[in-house]
Amino acid sequence: MSRPIILIPTDTRIKLIGTILGILNSEKNTDTELSVFEPFNNLQNETDPLQKKSFIHSDHSKKKLSPNTILVNHLDSFLKSGQIETFVEKVIILYYQYEKDKQTNKNHIILIPGLQNTHKNPYALAINYKIASALNSEIIFVTDVDIYSCNKLQERIAILHSNFSNKKNIKITGVIINAINTQSKYSDHIYSSLTEINQYSNLTHKNNINIKKLCTNGPIPVLGYIPWTLKALAPRALDVCNYLKANIINEGAISSRQITLIKFYSGTLINILPLFRRESLLVISSDRLDLLVTCCLAEKNNREISAILLTGRDNITTSVQKICKETFQDDLPVFQIKKNNWKNSLDLTKLTIEKLSGNIQIIKNMTKYITRHLTTKWISTVKIKEKKKYGISPSEFCDQLDNLARKANKRIILPEGEEVRTMKAASISAQRGIATCILLGDPNKIQSIARKNNIHLNEKIEIINPENIRKLYINRLVELRHTKGMDSVIAKKQLMNNIMLGTMMLESGAVDGLVAGTLHTTADTLRPALQIIKKKVNNLLVSSIFFMLLPEQVLIYGDCAVNTNPNPEQLADIAIQSANSALTFGIEPKVAMISYSTGLSGSGPDVEKVREATSIVKKKCPHLIIDGPLQYDAAVVSDIAQSKAPNSPVAGQATVLIFPDLNTGNTTYKAVQRTACIDSIGPILQGMKKPVNDLSRGALINDIIYTIAVTAIQSSIKYEKLC
């Protein structure tokens, strides 16, 4: 039982690592297990020590961070080749694998760091939305404060809410606000030099944020508001000492004292007193023993500084150490680097918190601090629903199509080979190893179009000039259609149509399947197939299905494209064909025979047809899980199924829905597709001797790719699986 939550950074400056560690640390206050699925390699970025070291040293990461990630720089190649959906699918597949590996008896929240928005990937927000939608994930926004009023911050949150609240399948859990009341010049203080922060440490300009007002009046729940503080990330004296590779003169409390600012001093003795501030590192020359002794006296009088750094090659003599003995017995750390003050100054101005952030203690301090400012109610208040035991997610299904098609290793003819979308789909299919695609068309024209549209036609794409092969199929076409009055003159004319030519290539075994329809009507695509390929001997008819890629699972609809008003025997045959197709494509068939009535609640010719068809299927295929008549809502909604058909083995969990006629099926599939804004694959023909599949003239490139994959898989099936 898992509940995915994606954390989306609102701009390029925001680092998610601290927020995630803080949330993970909240786990001990709840009865919920938390882990991190990190798909983009954001948290282990080799170029960002803060990101990389934090998770390397984090106790949470060793147990909870997902091992399989996609490098962000791979996104560019997907974007350039128009495969953004494929990129998202890869993320989803990795997620489901991670979820499977993390099976637990406890409620389980999986945190997903969203893709970071940068100038290189400005589409990050859209990609994060697609991932959230595909996983039915909740969203937590992580934002910071670079403005100075509560009203403006509320406006920002309201904009985030409005941008996502109208999206389907999206739930916004809340927002975490970082760096509240920031020193205005240094909201991104992790990457600022300690000496630079010190310079502005007395700034009084703050973000005047009214937390109570923000939490009660905002459109999104505020799950955390983390005030800016240097102390939570401040290094210890030991960290600075190690960074500088300094020699320790007196250890003192070097492992516990924090440094939040650095002060250089080389002036007169009397002017050093104002520099004695808590948590400061005082840098003095090793030849200024007067300053060293003064610092030791100040330590004894509770004018505490964190540590002293001596610069220069002068050694601290035994006599000086005796003078400072009492102080050295206390906690004041003193360490030395034998460089001149100018060189030392350069080193220290390059010292940022980020460079020291891999230290375990700093990580623990940061994590505890952030945890204190996060609410934990949201972790346990939402009940995690048990995942459905049936069906398959759209991303899993599409990945499965790719894998099955690669194993099939078939040759697919594309008669509309000069059409740009078809060419792009063939190129991507070849790159992914889905099939060997044959483009039918003028080679010179195809190459010209490819160059113009930056389409790479690799060795797994064949280009065949129809002018060179038409004559090869004239006699065979006459032989097949002579009873219908076919002669060589008519055959030659019909073979001028590339759909007919491609169908003849399929019939002869030169190719394994055919996909067309981007330039032709369904009738133009299917007529040659029905005339030449024909249906399988044991089937009453040729029918069609659509794979409906709903947010949480894939359903099969049949028949929505071919048969106008099937009789009970034909309707039963459509149900059996569709169940076989479900098995072929990895979907457990639970068949609902759809009607306007459920069970015995209605009567009439239309209901009786569905009831009779159901009975026929049960006799032919006694092991098939089927029920009917069922209304659509009773078939797919578990709550309604409980009231309308409590004893049905299918109601509430149907994966294959068979409609009583073309009018109902076609209307329903289009209504669901357009209203729910989902993708569908089809119509996919079933019951033919060899696979031919039609495309919509408005088909997208992905539609063509997956239809090619389905066709390749169909061509590898040699027998019926159910009856």
Buried (B, 14 or more C-beta within 10 A) or exposed (E): BBBBBBBBBBEEBBBBBBBBBBBBBBBEEBEBBBBBBBBBBBBBBEEBBBBBBBBBBBBBBEEBBBEBBBEBEEBEEBBEBBBBBBBBBBBBBBBBBBBEEBEEEEBBBBBBBBBBBEEEBEEBBEBBBBBBBBBBBBBBBBBBBBBBEBEBBBEBBBEBBEEBEEBEBBBBBBBBBBBBBBBBBBBBBBEBBBBBBBBBBEEEEBBEBBBEEBBEEBBBBBBBBBBBBBEBBBBBBBBBBBBBEBBBBBBBBBEEBBBBBBBBBEEEEEEBEEBBBEBBBBBBBBEBBEBBBBBBBBBEEEBBBBBBBBBBEBEBEEEBEEBBEEBBEEBBBBBBBBBEBEEBBEBBBEBBBBBBBBBEBBBBBBBEBBBEBBBBEBBBEBEBEEEEEBBBBBBBBBBBBBBBBBEBEBBBBBBBBBBBBBBBBBBBBBBBBBBBBBBBBBBEEBEEBBEEEEBEBEEBBBBBBBEEBBEBBBEBBBEBBEEEEBEEEBBBEBBEBBBBBBBBBBBEEBBBBBBBBBBBEBEBBBBBBBBBBBBBEEBBBBBBBBBBBBBBBBBBBBBBBBBEEBEBEBBBBBBBBBBBBBBBBBBBBBBBBBBBBBBEBBEEEBBBBBBBBBBBBBEBBEEBBBBBBBBBBBBBBEEBBEEBBEEBEBBBBBBBBBBBBBEBBBEBBEEBBEEEEBBBBBBBBBBBBBBBBBBBEEBBBBBBBBBBBBBBBBBBBEEBEBB
